[in-house]
Amino acid sequence: MDGEGAIIDLGSTAVVADRMPLALAGIAAALRLAGVTILERCVGVGAGFDAARRLGAGYLVAGAADDTETEVLLRRLPASDARVIALLSRVERPTLVALLDAGVSGLALRSVAVEDLASMTRSVVAGERAVAPALVSLLAGFQVSVGAPEAAGGSPLTAKEQQVLARLARGESNAAIAEALYISPATVKSHLTSIYAKLDVRTRTEATSRALALGLLR
């Protein structure tokens, strides 16, 4: 147990699960960056669910290496007391929709960068559902909702910021956004700075998660 000997708030604890030791190490590093204590590292999704239930962990971050482990995620998610972040090897829209319907709190690829997984975990800990930008475009052709709630701080996004946000959610680069909207990359950066401030986030991943939570994307 990584937190052995300490007095631990179970609400800020997690079990990590993956077949690959290197993947387990990466997940653990991301959770430490997010300020989450790791109770146990498990080999395989099923073992992760068992450990999370046994230890009363607040979160389970599980890497599904194949379709069988994805099926375990789908079958056991509804009954899990832990909030689950699923890291997938294979990505198909029906699978993503099924996982969201089953109650998953976060979705990303198993190849997600440590810093991005840390950002996603912070969003989940804050009570939001976090979906990596690389997967958002597979879920739907997200656009900014008309009449969506105001962003944090009471300042709604401008029309141009809404356009930038929609393309950000599809995983487009700054250069691609600039080309599509006929603006300069510097202007894109300026809009992103404003969006981050209004949504009270620091990264592209957090911006997508917060926008989904606020109903700014549909």
N, C-alpha and C positions, 0 to 999 in steps of 0.2 A: 504493500500500500504506500503510495507516494507521500501521503500526508500523515504517516504513522507517528504517533507521539504528540500530535498537536490537537488542540481543541478546534474542531472544524464545524463551521456552519454548513449543514448539509444542503442548504439552498444554493450554495455557491460551489458545489462539488460535481465532479463528472467521472464517468467511466469511459474509457476509450477502447475501441475494438477495431481490429483489422488483422488480416492474415499475415501481413508483411511487417517485420520488426522495424524497418526503416520508416514505413508509413506511420506506425505507432509512435515512433520518436517525433515525427513531424507534427502529428496531431497534438501530442503532449506539449511540444514547444509552443504551438499556437494557443492552447488553453492557458498556459502559464502567462503568455503575453496579455491575455484577456482577463487575468486575475482569478482564474478558476482553479480550484484545487483538484488534483487527480487522485481518485481513490484506488483505482485499479486499472491495469492494462490487460486486455483480453485478446485471445486469438480467435477471431470469428464473431460474426454478428450475434448469433444465438447466445454465446457465452457472455457477450456484452449485455444483452437484455437481462440475463440471469443475475449477473453481478450488480447491475444497476438496481434491480429489485431487492436483492439481498442486502445491499449496503444503503439503500434509501437515497441514492445519488439524485441530485437535481437534474443532471443532464447526462445524455449518452451521445457520444460522437462516434458513429460507426461507419467504417468503410466497407462497402459491399463490392467484393471482388468479381462476382459473377451473378447470373440470373437467379441462382438458388439462394444466395444471400439477400438479393433484392426481394425475393418472395418471403423470406423470413422477416424482413423489415415490414413488408405490407401486412403480414399476418399478425405480427406482435405489436405493431405501433398502437392500435386503438386501446390496448389493455395496459400500455406502459404508463407508469406514474412519472417517469423522467421525461423531460423535453428532449426530443431526438433531433440531432443534426445528421443527415445522411450524406455520405460521400460516395458517389457512384462511379463505376468504371464505364458502364454503358449508359447512354442517354437516349431515351425515346419519349416523345411527348405523352403517350398514354401512361407510361410509368411515372413520369413526373406528376401528372394530374392525379393519379391514384395515390401517390405518396402524400400529396397535399391534402387530398380528401380524407386520408387515414389519420391526419393530424401531425405530420412532420413539421418541425419548427424551422429547420434549415435544410437547404439543398445546395450541393456543390459537386464538382468533380473530385475524384480522388487525387488528381494532379494539382489541386488548388494550392496556391502559395501560402506559406505559413502566415504572412501578414494579413492576407485576405481572409483566411479562416479565423484569425483572431478578431478581425473586424466583424465578421458574421456572428461570431460567438458573442461579442459585446451587444450586438443588436438583439440576439435571442435572449440574453440575460436581461435586457431592457424591456422584454415583453413583446418584441416584434417578431414577425416571421421573416427570415432572411433567405433570399434566393440569389445565388451568384449571377452576376450580369450575363455570363456565358450561357446560362440556362434560361434566362427570362425570355429570350427571343424564341425559344422552342415551345414555351407555354402558350404564347399568343403573340399577335402583332400589337404589342402594348402601345397605347396612345395615352396622352394626358386626358384625364376625365374633365369634361366641362362642368364647371360649378363645383369642383372638388373642394374639400376643406382647406382652410388657410394653413400654410406651413407654420412651423414653430416660430414663435415671436410675433405672430399676427400679421406677417407680411406675405401676401400671396405672390406666386411666381408671375413674372411678366409673360406675355405671349411668346417672346423669343426664348425665355428660360424654359417654358413648357416644351417648346420644340427641341431644345437641347436635351432636356430631361428624357423625353421620349426616345431619342436616339441613344442616349447614354444607357438606358435600360435595355436596349437591343444589343449592347456590347460594342458599339461603334467607337473607334478611336477618335481623338481630338481632330486629327487630320480629315477623317471621313466625315465627321460632323460639320467641319468648316466647309468642305467641298459641297455637301448636300444642301447646306443652308446659305451658301454664297456669302460667307463671312470669313474673316481671317482666323488662323489658329489662336492668335492672341486674344481675339474677341471671344472665342470659345472658352479659353481659360478664364476670362473675366466673368462670363456667364456662370461657369462652374463654381467659381469662388462665391458668387452671389447665391447660387443654389445651395451650396454647402452651408453657408451662413444661415439662410432661411430655414433649412431643414435641420440645422444643428448637428451636422455630421462632418467627417473629415476625409472620407474616401469615396470612390465611385461605388464600391460595394455597399457601404453604409447608406449612401444616397438612394440607391435602388431599393434597399430594404425599407428605409423610412418612407419613401414615396409609396410603396406598396401598402405599408401599414396605415398611412394617412388616406388611402383611397385616391391618390393622385394619378395612379396608373390603372388602366382597365384593359 
